[in-house]
């Protein structure tokens, strides 16, 4: 999957536009989509500094955003396994 396809897919799932995700909007559904995109780019091998440059932010902000998403995913996994038990 290309970077553009990844951005488009996440934007569609979040009911926003790629421009929203790449912009500075602070609405929660857009910032969540932005954080998910940053985590996805990291999983595709991008360095924190490269992601930060694309989003015009600091690499430590990107690290915090990715950590937040990973924590949410872990909570969702635990919740799902609890329900299935």
N, C-alpha and C positions, 0 to 999 in steps of 0.2 A: 504494500500500500504506500503510495507516495504521500509526502507531507501535505500537499494540497487536498488529497482525498481524505486524509486523517482529519484535517481542519473542517472540511465540509461535513463529514460524517458526525463529528462531535457537535458541530453547530446545529445540524438538523435534529439530532437527538435532544438538544437543549432548547429547541425552538427559538434560536437566534441566528444571526448571520455570522459568517466568517469575520466580517469587519467588526462586529460586536466583540467577538472573542479576542481579536488582535488589538482592540482599542483599550481605552482606559475606563470604561463603564464599571460602576461599582454595584450594580444590581446583583443580588445573590446568585440568581440562576446563571448569569453571565460569568461572574467570577468563578463559580464552581466549574463551569465548562472550560474556562481558561486554565484552571488548576489541573483539570483532567487532561487537557491537551499537553500541558507541560510535563505531566507524569508519563503520558504516552510517548512524547518525544524522547524523554530520558530512557524509556524502555527500548526505544529504537536506536539507542547508542549515542544520542546527543549528549554533549557535556553541559554542565550547568551554565558555564559562561556563554556558550553558544545560544542556549535557550534564553538566557537573560538578555543577550544582545537583540534577539528577535523581538522580545517583549519590552524592550527599553527599560529594563529594571536591573537590579543587582542580583548576582548569583545567589546570595544568601536568601533573598526573597523567594527565588525559585526553589531552593532547597526546602524552605519552610512550607511552601505551597504543596510540594510533592509529598513531604512528610505528612501533612494534613490529609491529603487524599489517601495515602497508604493506610493511615490510621482509620479513616472512614471505611475503607475496603475491608480491613481486618475486623472491625466491629460488625459489618454486614455479614461476613463469613461466620462469625461466632453466632450471631443472631439466627442465621439460616440453619446452621447445624443444630441449634437449640430447638428450633421449630420442627425439624425433621426427626428429632429424637423421640 
